[in-house]
Amino acid sequence: FAIATGSEKTPILHCHGEQDFVVPVQAAALSKERVSSLLNERSGGNENSYEVKTYAGLDHSVAIDELNDVAAFLKRVIPPIPITTQTDNAPEDDEVDPTKMSVRQLRTE
């Protein structure tokens, strides 16, 4: 396992079901520990944020609460996309929430 050069500051959200019998929930803590250790070896400090969220009653599956947490995480860590061209009646040079953009707009950015 290695940390790719240039990804040291990439935030991580690790979601895990507490009733997962395929990959035990303890693996989430071990993963965070390993990534933090590798970052410390490389740069002398953990420059990224590694957030672990667990979900009571969730097995090796996905839940709506988890998806909501992922959506909130992505909105928090991905900055709005500035519009540089006139598309779909959006004012020029305005910042637009990517979740409100059409597929066509996302592809042109």
C-alpha positions in Angstrom: 0.0 0.0 0.0 1.4 3.4 -1.0 0.2 7.0 -1.0 0.3 8.4 -4.6 2.5 11.4 -4.9 0.3 14.6 -5.0 -2.6 13.0 -3.1 -1.3 13.7 0.4 -3.9 16.5 1.0 -6.8 14.7 -0.5 -9.7 14.4 2.1 -11.0 10.9 2.6 -14.4 9.8 3.8 -14.5 6.2 4.8 -18.0 4.8 5.4 -18.6 1.4 7.0 -21.5 -0.6 8.2 -21.2 -1.8 11.8 -22.8 -5.1 11.0 -20.5 -5.8 8.0 -19.4 -9.4 8.2 -17.6 -9.4 4.9 -15.2 -6.6 5.9 -15.2 -6.1 9.7 -15.9 -2.5 10.8 -12.5 -2.6 12.6 -10.9 -2.4 9.2 -12.0 1.2 8.9 -9.9 2.2 11.9 -6.9 0.1 10.7 -7.2 1.8 7.3 -7.2 5.3 8.8 -4.3 4.3 11.0 -2.2 3.0 8.0 -2.9 6.0 5.8 -2.1 8.4 8.7 1.1 6.5 9.4 2.3 6.6 5.7 1.5 10.4 5.6 3.5 11.0 8.7 6.5 9.0 7.3 6.4 11.0 4.1 5.8 14.5 5.2 6.1 14.6 9.0 2.4 15.2 9.5 -1.0 14.1 8.4 -1.9 16.7 5.9 -5.2 15.2 4.8 -8.4 14.7 6.7 -9.5 11.1 7.1 -13.0 10.8 8.4 -14.5 7.5 9.4 -18.3 7.2 9.6 -20.0 4.0 10.8 -23.6 3.1 10.5 -25.4 1.0 13.1 -27.3 -2.0 11.7 -25.7 -1.7 8.2 -24.1 -4.8 6.7 -21.9 -5.0 3.6 -24.3 -2.7 1.8 -25.3 0.9 1.4 -27.9 3.1 3.2 -29.6 6.4 2.5 -27.9 8.0 5.5 -24.5 7.0 4.1 -25.4 8.4 0.7 -26.5 11.7 2.3 -23.1 11.8 4.2 -21.2 11.2 1.0 -23.2 13.9 -0.8 -22.5 16.4 2.1 -18.8 15.4 2.1 -18.5 16.0 -1.7 -20.2 19.4 -1.4 -17.8 20.3 1.4 -14.6 19.3 -0.3 -15.3 20.1 -4.0 -15.4 23.8 -4.7 -18.2 25.3 -6.9 -17.4 25.3 -10.6 -17.1 28.8 -12.0 -19.0 29.3 -15.2 -16.7 30.8 -17.8 -19.1 30.6 -20.8 -22.7 31.4 -21.2 -24.6 28.0 -20.9 -28.2 27.3 -20.1 -29.1 30.9 -19.2 -26.5 30.9 -16.4 -24.9 34.4 -15.9 -21.3 34.6 -17.1 -18.6 34.1 -14.5 -21.1 33.1 -11.7 -20.2 30.2 -9.5 -22.7 27.3 -9.8 -23.3 24.4 -7.6 -22.3 21.3 -9.6 -25.4 19.4 -8.2 -27.6 22.0 -10.0 -25.8 21.7 -13.4 -27.0 19.6 -16.3 -24.9 16.8 -17.7 -24.1 19.0 -20.7 -22.8 21.8 -18.5 -20.6 19.4 -16.5 -19.1 17.9 -19.7 -18.2 21.4 -21.1 -16.5 22.5 -17.9 
